[in-house]
Amino acid sequence: MKPNEPAIASAPQLIAIGDIHGCLAPLKSLITELAPTKDDALIFLGDYVDRGPDSKGVIDYLLHLREQHTCLFLMGNHELEFLDYLSFGRNAHWERQGGDTTLESYSASGKLYVPESHLQFLSDCAYYYETPDYFFVHGGLKPHRTIAENLARMTMVDLAWERSHLAPDVLRTGDYAWEKTVVCGHTPQPHPIVMDKLISIDTGCVYNVSRHLGMLTAIKLPSREIVQISNRTEPALRRSFLSWMLGSKPSHSN
């Protein structure tokens, strides 16, 4: 258990925040709109970097924010790929999927430089967090397994990539074996999905060229109040949404 986790568990209100993807301006606007109190806990669901214009600025801001508020940061698949690049060198798949914009944001001097505080931030991200009522994770869980079964049979990396819980037939029936409500991001949706056992709040903030996406979403718990900010202040992403769909996972299946 990390030092701030007891404070999160006892917070009267939890605020989960979806995928940011290097979009600093809407993140700042969302936090202003949320106006979290000292008693609230902010749970960020991962994917802070890639695709958007200012991944470095987003991490700088999150480091500052955690000095003012109780925060928990979950590991997204894009953080995993960034760490993989920093450890092992060039990752062509990651660069095609928006990693090139992250490298640009950390190369203002003409040379790649990632501050030690940012490396520590990325390495410290949790793969999941649970309370008596909620299970927070970036990707998701297999819908036909209990949470305990998922954790026993999946790797931590799998948790950042999982999408099978969003299959149309599962969404239609809402037939999840989970013991509590899973709160996740990872897969862009035109609208937040709020069900008894599933809350999915990646609404494609970085895809502001799309009529159906381009929103940064938060949800307050237990009230389930949705708060959203439209991302029309950042440069539009000029890559096709289809290319993201086709290349979203490089090596292992859900």
Secondary structure, DSSP 4 states (H G I P E B T S, - for coil): --TTHHHHHT-S-EEEE---TT-HHHHHHHHHHH---TT-EEEE-S--SSSSS-HHHHHHHHHHHHHHSEEEEBPPHHHHHHHHHHHH---HHHIIIIIHHHHHHT-TTSS----HHHHHHHHH-BSEEE-SSEEEESS---TTS-HHHHHHHS-HHHHHH--GGG-HHHHHHT----SSEEEE-SS--SS-EE-SSEEE----TT-TTSSS--EEEEEEETTTEEEEEE--SSPPP-S-HHHHHHTS-SS---
